[in-house]
């Protein structure tokens, strides 16, 4: 492997593609830095073990690449303490910044938590692992898996979830799972008087609501997590109804439970 200070994710994927270590028939990994067994367990084996087996039908070849840091080239340095961004958080004035693997910690405004590229029919998910809290890292991992599932699935499964969202809109159900879907729902309600119309605005909201709910579902299979309460939060009964549907559509692996009361022993 190249030990250059910075390498584009596309070049890095081409270099490590033949060195991936299989975890299952559909998921493999490569670690670009030394990691102890307990670190690999927390960063890789535990979160991957919770991914439903049927996800392989949507993402048949997933290559997870653990790297020290990820950086978007061309960003201007600042010291305002801004949080690192995922791909979806790119500033509007930066079109398709070049995503780089780096072994040196980048400035906060250039730092990325993840990057995705595709090469020869394989999807490479890059994750920056240094200086990351495990809980935040797990969230980033599942955000990316959820986005790939939501945007690449052409099965009937998303349509059943969208039908549930149509029912929520019809009944003026307040709130959402996360900030992005909340903003898109508010925009939809504000701009479109007839919420039964199938528009690009509604399709965008539906897709984001699916991604956010899938993230919660996948993360909840792996770890004990709390849903923050607040005026923008979807009521717990509606969250549970969504999660139960996702469990039916993408059943969890054997031995994994969705709700705490389903566990024979408390989850650690």
C-alpha positions as CSV (number, residue, x, y, z in Angstrom):
1,X,0.0,0.0,0.0
2,X,1.0,3.6,-0.6
3,X,2.3,5.5,2.4
4,X,1.9,8.9,0.8
5,X,0.6,11.6,3.1
6,X,-2.6,12.0,1.1
7,X,-4.2,9.7,-1.5
8,X,-7.5,10.1,-3.2
9,X,-10.2,7.6,-2.1
10,X,-10.5,6.3,-5.7
11,X,-6.7,5.6,-5.9
12,X,-6.7,4.1,-2.4
13,X,-9.6,1.8,-3.4
14,X,-7.7,0.6,-6.5
15,X,-4.7,-0.2,-4.3
16,X,-6.4,-2.1,-1.5
17,X,-9.0,-3.8,-3.6
18,X,-7.0,-7.0,-3.9
19,X,-6.1,-7.1,-0.2
20,X,-9.6,-7.1,1.4
21,X,-10.3,-9.5,4.2
22,X,-13.7,-11.2,3.9
23,X,-16.1,-11.0,6.8
24,X,-19.0,-12.6,4.9
25,X,-20.1,-13.4,1.4
26,X,-20.9,-9.7,0.8
27,X,-18.7,-7.7,3.2
28,X,-15.0,-7.4,3.4
29,X,-12.5,-5.0,5.0
30,X,-9.1,-3.5,4.9
31,X,-7.4,-1.6,7.7
32,X,-4.8,1.0,6.7
33,X,-3.5,1.4,10.2
34,X,-2.5,-1.0,12.9
35,X,-5.5,-1.9,15.1
36,X,-5.6,-4.1,18.2
37,X,-8.1,-7.0,18.4
38,X,-10.4,-5.0,20.8
39,X,-10.3,-2.0,18.4
40,X,-11.3,-4.2,15.5
41,X,-14.1,-5.6,17.5
42,X,-15.5,-2.2,18.4
43,X,-14.9,-0.6,15.0
44,X,-15.7,-3.5,12.7
45,X,-16.8,-6.8,14.0
46,X,-19.6,-5.6,16.3
47,X,-21.3,-3.1,13.9
48,X,-21.0,-5.5,11.0
49,X,-22.5,-8.4,13.0
50,X,-25.7,-6.4,13.5
51,X,-26.3,-5.7,9.8
52,X,-29.3,-7.7,8.6
53,X,-28.3,-10.5,6.3
54,X,-30.8,-9.4,3.7
55,X,-28.9,-6.1,3.2
56,X,-26.6,-8.1,0.9
57,X,-29.4,-8.2,-1.6
58,X,-29.2,-4.4,-1.9
59,X,-25.4,-4.0,-1.3
60,X,-23.9,-7.2,-2.8
61,X,-20.3,-6.2,-2.5
62,X,-19.4,-3.8,0.3
63,X,-15.7,-3.1,1.1
64,X,-15.1,-1.3,4.4
65,X,-11.8,0.6,4.5
66,X,-10.6,1.8,7.9
67,X,-8.2,4.8,7.5
68,X,-6.7,7.3,10.0
69,X,-8.4,10.4,8.6
70,X,-10.4,11.6,5.6
71,X,-10.2,15.0,4.1
72,X,-11.9,17.0,1.4
73,X,-9.2,18.8,-0.7
74,X,-9.5,22.5,-1.4
75,X,-11.3,23.6,1.8
76,X,-10.0,26.8,3.5
77,X,-8.6,26.4,6.9
78,X,-10.5,27.9,9.8
79,X,-10.4,27.7,13.6
80,X,-14.1,28.1,14.5
81,X,-14.4,24.5,15.9
82,X,-16.8,23.3,13.2
83,X,-17.7,19.6,13.4
84,X,-16.3,17.2,10.8
85,X,-18.7,16.5,8.0
86,X,-20.2,13.5,6.2
87,X,-20.5,13.6,2.4
88,X,-24.0,15.1,2.7
89,X,-22.6,18.0,4.7
90,X,-20.5,19.6,1.9
91,X,-20.7,23.4,1.7
92,X,-22.8,24.5,-1.3
93,X,-20.0,26.6,-2.8
94,X,-17.7,23.5,-3.0
95,X,-18.7,21.3,-5.9
96,X,-17.5,17.7,-5.6
97,X,-14.4,18.3,-3.5
98,X,-11.7,15.6,-3.9
99,X,-11.9,13.2,-1.0
100,X,-8.6,12.1,0.3
101,X,-7.2,9.5,2.7
102,X,-4.6,11.2,5.0
103,X,-2.4,10.1,7.8
104,X,-2.2,13.5,9.3
105,X,-5.1,15.1,11.1
106,X,-6.8,17.7,8.8
107,X,-8.3,20.9,9.9
108,X,-11.8,20.7,11.2
109,X,-13.5,22.4,8.2
110,X,-11.8,19.9,5.8
111,X,-12.3,16.8,7.8
112,X,-14.7,14.1,6.6
113,X,-16.0,11.2,8.7
114,X,-16.7,9.0,5.8
115,X,-16.5,8.7,2.0
116,X,-18.0,6.3,-0.5
117,X,-16.8,5.3,-3.9
118,X,-17.6,2.5,-6.4
119,X,-15.0,0.6,-8.4
120,X,-15.6,-2.4,-10.6
121,X,-19.0,-3.1,-9.2
122,X,-17.8,-2.9,-5.6
123,X,-18.8,-0.2,-3.1
124,X,-16.0,1.1,-0.9
125,X,-17.0,2.7,2.3
126,X,-14.1,4.7,3.9
127,X,-14.3,5.5,7.5
128,X,-11.9,7.7,9.4
129,X,-11.2,6.1,12.8
130,X,-8.6,8.1,14.6
131,X,-9.8,10.5,17.4
132,X,-13.3,9.3,17.0
133,X,-15.6,8.3,19.9
134,X,-17.0,4.7,19.3
135,X,-20.6,5.8,19.6
136,X,-20.1,8.6,17.0
137,X,-18.2,6.2,14.8
138,X,-21.0,3.6,14.9
139,X,-23.5,6.3,14.0
140,X,-21.4,7.3,11.0
141,X,-21.1,3.7,10.0
142,X,-24.9,3.1,10.1
143,X,-25.7,6.4,8.4
144,X,-23.7,5.2,5.4
145,X,-25.2,1.7,5.4
146,X,-28.7,3.2,5.6
147,X,-28.1,5.7,2.8
148,X,-26.8,2.9,0.6
149,X,-29.8,0.7,1.4
150,X,-32.3,3.5,0.8
151,X,-30.9,4.8,-2.4
152,X,-30.0,1.5,-4.1
153,X,-33.0,-0.7,-3.2
154,X,-35.5,-1.2,-6.0
155,X,-37.4,-3.8,-4.1
156,X,-41.0,-3.4,-2.8
157,X,-39.6,-2.9,0.7
158,X,-39.2,0.9,0.6
159,X,-42.7,1.3,-0.9
160,X,-44.3,-0.3,2.2
161,X,-42.4,2.2,4.4
162,X,-43.5,5.1,2.1
163,X,-47.1,3.9,2.5
164,X,-46.6,4.3,6.3
165,X,-45.3,7.8,5.7
166,X,-48.3,8.7,3.5
167,X,-50.5,7.6,6.4
168,X,-48.5,9.8,8.8
169,X,-48.9,12.8,6.5
170,X,-52.6,12.2,6.1
171,X,-53.0,12.2,9.9
172,X,-50.9,15.3,10.4
173,X,-48.4,13.3,12.5
174,X,-45.9,15.7,14.1
175,X,-42.1,15.3,14.2
176,X,-39.4,13.2,12.7
177,X,-36.6,10.9,13.6
178,X,-33.6,13.2,12.9
179,X,-32.8,16.8,11.8
180,X,-32.5,16.2,8.1
181,X,-35.8,14.5,7.7
182,X,-37.4,17.1,10.0
183,X,-36.3,20.0,7.8
184,X,-37.5,18.3,4.7
185,X,-40.8,17.5,6.2
186,X,-41.3,21.1,7.3
187,X,-40.4,22.3,3.8
188,X,-42.9,19.8,2.3
189,X,-45.7,20.9,4.6
190,X,-44.9,24.6,4.0
191,X,-44.7,24.5,0.3
192,X,-47.2,21.8,-0.8
193,X,-50.8,22.2,0.2
194,X,-51.9,18.8,-1.1
195,X,-49.6,16.3,0.6
196,X,-51.1,13.3,-1.3
197,X,-49.5,14.5,-4.5
198,X,-46.4,12.6,-5.6
199,X,-43.9,15.3,-6.1
200,X,-40.1,15.5,-6.1
201,X,-40.3,17.4,-2.8
202,X,-42.3,14.6,-1.2
203,X,-40.1,11.9,-2.7
204,X,-37.1,13.6,-1.2
205,X,-38.6,13.7,2.2
206,X,-39.7,10.1,2.0
207,X,-36.2,9.0,1.1
208,X,-34.6,11.0,3.9
209,X,-37.1,9.7,6.4
210,X,-36.3,6.2,5.3
211,X,-32.6,6.8,5.7
212,X,-32.9,8.4,9.2
213,X,-35.2,5.6,10.4
214,X,-33.0,2.9,9.0
215,X,-30.0,4.5,10.8
216,X,-31.9,4.3,14.1
217,X,-33.0,0.7,13.4
218,X,-29.5,-0.5,12.5
219,X,-27.8,1.4,15.3
220,X,-30.4,0.1,17.7
221,X,-29.6,-3.5,16.7
222,X,-26.0,-3.0,17.6
223,X,-26.1,-0.8,20.7
224,X,-28.2,0.6,23.4
225,X,-29.1,4.1,22.2
226,X,-31.5,6.8,23.4
227,X,-33.8,8.8,21.2
228,X,-33.5,12.5,22.2
229,X,-36.8,13.9,23.3
230,X,-37.9,17.4,22.1
231,X,-40.5,19.4,20.3
232,X,-39.3,18.1,16.9
233,X,-39.2,14.4,17.9
234,X,-41.7,11.9,16.4
235,X,-43.8,10.4,19.1
236,X,-42.6,7.1,20.5
237,X,-45.6,5.1,19.3
238,X,-44.9,6.2,15.7
239,X,-41.2,5.5,16.0
240,X,-42.0,2.0,17.3
241,X,-44.4,1.4,14.4
242,X,-41.7,2.4,11.9
243,X,-39.0,0.2,13.5
244,X,-41.4,-2.8,13.7
245,X,-42.0,-2.4,9.9
246,X,-38.2,-2.2,9.2
247,X,-37.7,-5.3,11.3
248,X,-40.2,-7.1,9.1
249,X,-38.6,-5.8,5.9
250,X,-35.0,-6.4,6.9
251,X,-35.0,-9.0,9.7
252,X,-32.1,-8.7,12.2
253,X,-29.4,-11.4,12.4
254,X,-30.0,-14.3,14.7
255,X,-29.5,-13.3,18.3
256,X,-30.1,-9.6,17.8
257,X,-33.2,-7.9,19.3
258,X,-34.7,-4.6,18.4
259,X,-36.3,-3.5,21.7
260,X,-34.7,-3.9,25.2
261,X,-37.7,-6.0,26.5
262,X,-36.9,-8.6,23.8
263,X,-33.5,-9.4,25.3
264,X,-33.1,-12.3,27.7
265,X,-30.2,-10.4,29.3
266,X,-29.5,-6.7,29.5
267,X,-27.5,-5.4,26.5
268,X,-24.0,-4.2,27.4
